[in-house]
């Protein structure tokens, strides 16, 4: 049995038939071929699958695709405009906020949500805003510096 849904992903409308149990992360990766959204843990612990759903960050491994019906989703692929990186993507590059890159899409999407809500965050605000996103490489300082830089608060 499948269920019809319509979603707008990165500004593009999609009409799809999905199984009721399909997770949003699998819809994005397998049906729409948007593989920048990573599956890291399958338990909603790591945040590698974070996307923006209707203006708020969400771990796409915790959202059923049918729950996104009628919604607007932005993935890491939808951040760049006309070949230019989003300011937070550029800041991650400039501040060395990534190493292996596996957590990076989720970190950036959580950071985008944070900066939308708090354009001038403190270090503690950044730490709280990225809580739930795990990185096993950087030690987080470069990630915090990247978010600060994108907010205009680089030292």
JOBEL-V429718 format. One record per run of one state. SS is the DSSP state (H for helix, E for strand, L for the rest). FROM is the first residue (numbers start at 1). TO is the last residue. If there is no record, write none. Layout:
{{SS & FROM & TO} {SS & FROM & TO}}
This chain:
{{L & 1 & 2} {E & 3 & 9} {L & 10 & 11} {E & 12 & 18} {L & 19 & 22} {E & 23 & 23} {H & 24 & 31} {L & 32 & 49} {E & 50 & 53} {L & 54 & 55} {E & 56 & 59} {L & 60 & 63} {E & 64 & 64} {H & 65 & 68} {L & 69 & 71} {E & 72 & 74} {L & 75 & 75} {H & 76 & 78} {L & 79 & 80} {E & 81 & 81} {L & 82 & 83} {E & 84 & 84} {L & 85 & 86} {H & 87 & 94} {L & 95 & 103} {H & 104 & 117} {L & 118 & 122} {H & 123 & 129} {L & 130 & 140} {H & 141 & 150} {L & 151 & 155}}
